[in-house]
């Protein structure tokens, strides 16, 4: 299949305003070939398994069978998992918008008792499937939710995804004959969206999971084929981010002008924060919603501290959807709205925001999508996974661990009566 990239990146960085120039960006990428080589080795050896997933297709039939079985056997699907066990699947399911209605999977990533008890009280548990995802099999929130749900739900309604070996979730599954699926132990949760972790919820929702991988595959191929970093969009994004962070630009604002990308923005927030917030470095990721946040945040963005880098994502959708007719537009004294749609307005607002930020000398990256579908989502996800890893390599940071938060897990377990270390 010939790959045609449908997500385009434009940079308008106001470099001189921040005492930067193109040479500074180039300097950040001076070891680009070694980064390419490191990722190529990681893909070849399997030490970075997320890079192998876009090329695979043999597992997609089994993923579709599992998703189809859940859809046929149950009226609803509840997914227990936090962080990377939930956010990738939620982002992909978001592609459906509101199309699924009451058949949309319910992602339970909160331990708020009101939310948990309210959701479970409103669905027939005997007709509800539960997909439980925990790589370690020891995530306390997920285990608590699972044990509570098991109190009132047939065990055959559950499917567990966890890594091989002895862990609490696998022991529960083995003790009660629950279906167990193996999570690759080398696959870090926030990079697992192209695996069954993200693709089972996507397939359950009718998403073309082959298209998701195809989009990712094309971006990955472009990365490995690029002879220099300046033709590689993830590399340039990483270089700009690191260069600006060195100048005190410590906030990274991602602002999609498409509600179907809200889940993607939250997935990116975890990817960026947990991969790069180490050794004193980190740009705080902010999720903004276009155009709504123009009316709540943009005053700060334009006239507040110049400490933010902006990524605006817009969809080219001219004259799509219902248009204003001839009857009412004259009475508003805005006849120029005749023949225009909400998509026209949304794009105009995105372009106006981008232009105004540039005019205020704010560093702006604009990503233009031809549409929002499974292939484009695969492109975006692989783009930002590569961008994150390239930034980490520039900085000498390990993008695959999260050592600072481990103490929280140990302390929470101790407060619940478990062993303390």
Secondary structure, DSSP 8 states (H G I E B T S, - for coil): ------EEEEEE--GGGGT--HHHHHHHTTTHHHHHHHHHHHHHHSTTTHHHHTT--TTHHHHHHHHHHHHHH-SEEEEE--GGGTHHHHHHHGGGTTTTGGGS-EEE----HHHHHHHHHTS-GGGEEEEEE-SSS--HHHHHHHHHHHTTS-GGGEEEEEESSS-HHHHHHHHHT-EEEEE-TTS-GGG-TTSHHHHHHHHHTT--HHHHHHHHHHHHHHHHH-SSGGG-HHHHHHHHHHHHHTTT--EEEEEES-GGGHHHHHHHHHHHHHHH--TT---EEEEEETTGGGGTTHHHHHHS-S-EEEEEEEE--TT-S-B--TTTTGGGT-GGGTT-BHHHHHHHHHHHHHHHHHHTT-EEEEEEES--SHHHHHHHHHHHHHHHHHHHHHHT--TT--GGGHHHHHHHHHHTT----
